[in-house]
Amino acid sequence: MAIKKRATKKRAIKKQPSMAEVIETLQSTIKLSTVNKEVLSRLNRSEKSETRLGKQLLSASEQLEKAKNAQAKASTPKMKATTRERVNKARDRIKALSAEKREASQARTKAERLARTLTNAYAKETTKFHKAYIKAATAALKASDQPARRRRRLKAG
């Protein structure tokens, strides 16, 4: 029996707004919710910590290079031991900093995801509001075109 080939569905790729647009939207709607303010501060904090850790990592790698050069030039056994210690310390520092940077980038990614989610929720609710308003406005227009209805009261007795 021959195996039938299935046609693969083609998905439409949604255009994701850039982070700058997302941040701009959150800043413009910052008074709507305290969550927006919190997300913006998280984004700012994580971005700053990531750049700071990047700089520290760069300087630590330079220190490692210096320590390696000193180790190569060391002549006495005592100098070799001290330079070896410096190299090991520099390597440990680089490991710790890279782990911290990884955590910071994960925090930034998480904050970005949250910001995008908030922006999408805001867009969804505004479109819902606009649709409801249009519906109400057309009903009001229709009602204003029709003559006013008068109900007759039945006289008792």
DRENDO-1510 file (C-alpha; in Angstrom, 1 decimal, always signed):
<recs>
REC; n; res; u; v; w
REC; 1; MET; +0.0; +0.0; +0.0 .
REC; 2; ALA; +1.4; +3.4; -1.0 .
REC; 3; ILE; +1.8; +6.0; +1.7 .
REC; 4; LYS; +0.0; +9.2; +0.9 .
REC; 5; LYS; +1.8; +12.5; +1.2 .
REC; 6; ARG; +0.1; +15.1; +3.3 .
REC; 7; ALA; +0.1; +18.7; +2.2 .
REC; 8; THR; +1.8; +20.9; +4.8 .
REC; 9; LYS; -0.2; +23.9; +5.9 .
REC; 10; LYS; +1.5; +27.2; +5.3 .
REC; 11; ARG; +1.2; +29.5; +8.3 .
REC; 12; ALA; +0.9; +33.2; +7.9 .
REC; 13; ILE; +3.8; +34.8; +9.8 .
REC; 14; LYS; +2.5; +37.6; +12.0 .
REC; 15; LYS; +4.5; +40.8; +11.9 .
REC; 16; GLN; +5.9; +41.3; +15.4 .
REC; 17; PRO; +6.3; +44.9; +16.4 .
REC; 18; SER; +9.8; +46.0; +17.3 .
REC; 19; MET; +10.8; +46.4; +21.0 .
REC; 20; ALA; +11.0; +50.2; +20.5 .
REC; 21; GLU; +7.4; +50.2; +19.3 .
REC; 22; VAL; +6.3; +48.0; +22.3 .
REC; 23; ILE; +8.1; +50.3; +24.8 .
REC; 24; GLU; +6.5; +53.3; +23.2 .
REC; 25; THR; +3.1; +51.8; +23.5 .
REC; 26; LEU; +3.7; +50.9; +27.1 .
REC; 27; GLN; +4.9; +54.4; +27.9 .
REC; 28; SER; +1.9; +56.0; +26.3 .
REC; 29; THR; -0.5; +53.8; +28.3 .
REC; 30; ILE; +1.5; +53.9; +31.5 .
REC; 31; LYS; -1.3; +55.6; +33.5 .
REC; 32; LEU; -3.7; +52.8; +32.7 .
REC; 33; SER; -2.1; +50.3; +34.9 .
REC; 34; THR; +0.8; +50.0; +37.4 .
REC; 35; VAL; +1.8; +46.8; +35.6 .
REC; 36; ASN; +3.0; +48.8; +32.6 .
REC; 37; LYS; +5.3; +50.9; +34.9 .
REC; 38; GLU; +6.6; +47.7; +36.5 .
REC; 39; VAL; +7.3; +46.1; +33.1 .
REC; 40; LEU; +9.1; +49.2; +31.9 .
REC; 41; SER; +11.3; +49.3; +35.0 .
REC; 42; ARG; +12.1; +45.6; +34.6 .
REC; 43; LEU; +13.1; +46.1; +31.0 .
REC; 44; ASN; +15.3; +49.1; +31.9 .
REC; 45; ARG; +16.9; +47.3; +34.9 .
REC; 46; SER; +17.7; +44.1; +32.9 .
REC; 47; GLU; +19.1; +46.1; +30.0 .
REC; 48; LYS; +21.4; +48.1; +32.3 .
REC; 49; SER; +22.6; +45.0; +34.2 .
REC; 50; GLU; +23.3; +43.2; +30.9 .
REC; 51; THR; +25.4; +46.0; +29.6 .
REC; 52; ARG; +27.2; +46.3; +32.9 .
REC; 53; LEU; +28.0; +42.6; +33.0 .
REC; 54; GLY; +29.2; +42.7; +29.4 .
REC; 55; LYS; +31.7; +45.4; +30.3 .
REC; 56; GLN; +32.8; +43.5; +33.3 .
REC; 57; LEU; +33.2; +40.3; +31.2 .
REC; 58; LEU; +35.3; +42.2; +28.7 .
REC; 59; SER; +37.7; +43.6; +31.4 .
REC; 60; ALA; +37.9; +40.1; +33.0 .
REC; 61; SER; +38.9; +38.5; +29.7 .
REC; 62; GLU; +41.6; +41.2; +29.3 .
REC; 63; GLN; +42.9; +40.4; +32.8 .
REC; 64; LEU; +43.0; +36.7; +31.8 .
REC; 65; GLU; +45.1; +37.6; +28.8 .
REC; 66; LYS; +47.5; +39.6; +30.9 .
REC; 67; ALA; +47.7; +36.8; +33.5 .
REC; 68; LYS; +48.5; +34.3; +30.7 .
REC; 69; ASN; +51.2; +36.5; +29.3 .
REC; 70; ALA; +52.7; +36.9; +32.7 .
REC; 71; GLN; +52.6; +33.1; +33.2 .
REC; 72; ALA; +54.4; +32.6; +29.9 .
REC; 73; LYS; +57.1; +35.0; +31.0 .
REC; 74; ALA; +57.5; +33.6; +34.5 .
REC; 75; SER; +60.9; +32.2; +35.2 .
REC; 76; THR; +61.1; +31.1; +38.8 .
REC; 77; PRO; +58.9; +28.4; +40.3 .
REC; 78; LYS; +57.4; +30.8; +42.8 .
REC; 79; MET; +56.5; +33.3; +40.0 .
REC; 80; LYS; +55.0; +30.4; +38.0 .
REC; 81; ALA; +52.8; +29.4; +41.0 .
REC; 82; THR; +51.5; +32.9; +41.6 .
REC; 83; THR; +50.8; +33.5; +37.9 .
REC; 84; ARG; +49.0; +30.2; +37.7 .
REC; 85; GLU; +46.8; +31.3; +40.7 .
REC; 86; ARG; +46.0; +34.6; +38.9 .
REC; 87; VAL; +45.1; +32.7; +35.7 .
REC; 88; ASN; +42.8; +30.4; +37.7 .
REC; 89; LYS; +41.2; +33.3; +39.5 .
REC; 90; ALA; +40.6; +35.1; +36.2 .
REC; 91; ARG; +39.0; +32.0; +34.7 .
REC; 92; ASP; +36.7; +31.6; +37.7 .
REC; 93; ARG; +35.7; +35.2; +37.5 .
REC; 94; ILE; +34.9; +34.8; +33.8 .
REC; 95; LYS; +32.8; +31.7; +34.5 .
REC; 96; ALA; +30.8; +33.5; +37.2 .
REC; 97; LEU; +30.3; +36.7; +35.1 .
REC; 98; SER; +29.2; +34.7; +32.1 .
REC; 99; ALA; +26.6; +32.8; +34.3 .
REC; 100; GLU; +25.4; +36.1; +35.6 .
REC; 101; LYS; +25.1; +37.6; +32.1 .
REC; 102; ARG; +23.2; +34.5; +31.0 .
REC; 103; GLU; +20.7; +35.0; +33.9 .
REC; 104; ALA; +20.4; +38.7; +33.0 .
REC; 105; SER; +19.7; +38.0; +29.4 .
REC; 106; GLN; +17.0; +35.5; +30.4 .
REC; 107; ALA; +15.4; +38.1; +32.7 .
REC; 108; ARG; +15.5; +40.6; +29.8 .
REC; 109; THR; +13.9; +38.1; +27.4 .
REC; 110; LYS; +11.2; +37.3; +30.0 .
REC; 111; ALA; +10.5; +41.1; +30.5 .
REC; 112; GLU; +10.4; +41.6; +26.7 .
REC; 113; ARG; +7.9; +38.7; +26.4 .
REC; 114; LEU; +5.7; +40.2; +29.1 .
REC; 115; ALA; +5.9; +43.6; +27.5 .
REC; 116; ARG; +4.8; +42.1; +24.1 .
REC; 117; THR; +1.9; +40.3; +25.8 .
REC; 118; LEU; +0.7; +43.5; +27.5 .
REC; 119; THR; +0.9; +45.4; +24.2 .
REC; 120; ASN; -1.1; +42.7; +22.4 .
REC; 121; ALA; -3.7; +42.7; +25.2 .
REC; 122; TYR; -4.0; +46.4; +25.0 .
REC; 123; ALA; -4.4; +46.3; +21.2 .
REC; 124; LYS; -7.0; +43.5; +21.5 .
REC; 125; GLU; -9.1; +45.5; +24.1 .
REC; 126; THR; -8.9; +48.7; +22.1 .
REC; 127; THR; -10.2; +47.0; +18.9 .
REC; 128; LYS; -13.0; +45.4; +21.0 .
REC; 129; PHE; -13.9; +48.8; +22.4 .
REC; 130; HIS; -13.9; +50.4; +18.9 .
REC; 131; LYS; -16.2; +47.7; +17.6 .
REC; 132; ALA; -18.6; +48.1; +20.5 .
REC; 133; TYR; -18.6; +51.9; +20.0 .
REC; 134; ILE; -19.3; +51.6; +16.3 .
REC; 135; LYS; -22.2; +49.2; +17.0 .
REC; 136; ALA; -23.7; +51.6; +19.6 .
REC; 137; ALA; -23.2; +54.6; +17.4 .
REC; 138; THR; -24.9; +53.0; +14.4 .
REC; 139; ALA; -27.8; +51.9; +16.7 .
REC; 140; ALA; -28.1; +55.5; +18.0 .
REC; 141; LEU; -28.1; +56.9; +14.5 .
REC; 142; LYS; -30.8; +54.5; +13.4 .
REC; 143; ALA; -32.9; +55.4; +16.4 .
REC; 144; SER; -32.5; +59.1; +15.8 .
REC; 145; ASP; -33.8; +58.7; +12.2 .
REC; 146; GLN; -37.0; +56.9; +13.3 .
REC; 147; PRO; -39.9; +58.9; +14.8 .
REC; 148; ALA; -40.2; +58.7; +18.5 .
REC; 149; ARG; -42.6; +56.0; +19.7 .
REC; 150; ARG; -45.4; +57.0; +22.0 .
REC; 151; ARG; -47.2; +54.5; +24.1 .
REC; 152; ARG; -50.9; +55.0; +24.8 .
REC; 153; ARG; -52.0; +54.4; +28.3 .
REC; 154; LEU; -55.1; +52.5; +28.9 .
REC; 155; LYS; -57.7; +54.3; +31.0 .
REC; 156; ALA; -58.7; +52.3; +33.9 .
REC; 157; GLY; -62.5; +51.9; +34.4 .
</recs>
